Amino acid sequence: MKLFRKEWTAAEADEWTSHDFWASLLGVLAYILITVGIIGAFLLQPWGFAAVAVALILGLVMFFIIDPKLKAMSKAFEKKQDGYLGKLEQSNRWEDSDGD
C-alpha cells in the first residue's frame, strides 16, 4: 500500500489503515521532539535546533500522509450535511402548506 496515497473514497478513508498508524506515530514523535527541541534551543544547544528541525520534517510528513484521508471524509460529511440542512429548511418553512 502506497504511504502517500492521494485518492480516497469516503468509505476507505473512514477505515483504520496503516496510514493512520504512521500518522499517529509521526505526530507523537514530532510533539516530543518539538518539546525537547525548544528546551534545547532555549539553552542554545545544537541538538535542540536539530530536534526542532526533525520535528518540523516529521510534522510535514505526517500531514502529507493523513491530509488526503481527512479531505475525503470532510467532503463526504459536507454532502451529508447539505442534505440534512435541505430537509431541515423544508420542515421549518414559514409558508403555509396550502400556498397562501
N, C-alpha and C positions, 0 to 999 in steps of 0.2 A: 504494500500500500504506500502510495506516494505521501510523504510527510507534508509537503507544501501544496496540497491539493486545493484547487481554486473553485471548482464547481461542486456544489452540494444541493441535493434536494432537501426540502424541509424534513422529510421523514428520516433521511440519512443523517442530517445534522442533529436531529433530536436524540439519536442513539449515542451511547458511550463508545468511543473508539480510542485507538492508540493516540490519536491527535489530542484528545482531551488529557490523556495521561502525560504526554510530553509537555503540553502547555502548562499543566498544573505543576509539574516538576520544575520546569524552567522558571515559572513565576515565583515559586518558593525560593529557588536558588537566587534569583535576581533580587528579591526583597532582602534576603540575608546578606548578600554581597553589598547591596547599596547601603544597608545599615552599618555594616562593619567598615565599608569603604569610606563613608562620610566621616566616621570617627577617625580613621587613619588619615584622611585628607586634612581634617582639622588639626591633627598633630603633625602635619607636613611630612608624613611618611610616604615613600614611593609606593609601597604595597597598597596604601589606601587609595591612591589615584588609579592604580591598576585594577583594584577591586571595583571601583565605580565604573571604569571603562568596560570591564567584563559584564557587570550588572546591566549596563545600558545595551550591550550587544545581546545578552540573553533576553532582555525585555523585548527587543525588536524581533528576535527570532520567535519568541512566544506569540507576539502579536500576529506575525505573518502565518503562523500555524493555525491559530484559533479564529482569527477575524473572518475568513470566508464562511465558516460554520455559523458564526453569530449573525452574519449578514443574511444568510439563507433562512435562519429561524426568525429573524426580525421581519423579513418580507412576508413570510407565512403568517406571522402574528398580525401584521398590518392588514392583510386581506381578511382575516377573521374579524378584526376589529371594525373594518369598514362595513362588513355585513351586519354585525351586531348594531352598529350605530345607525345604519339604514333602517333596521327593524325597530329600533328604539324611537327613531324620529317618526316613523309611521304610526306607532302606537300612541305617541304623545302629541299628535297634531291638534291644533286648535280649531280645525274645521269640523263642522257638523257632518255626520255620516249621510245626511240627506241632501248635501250640496248647497246649503244656504250660506 
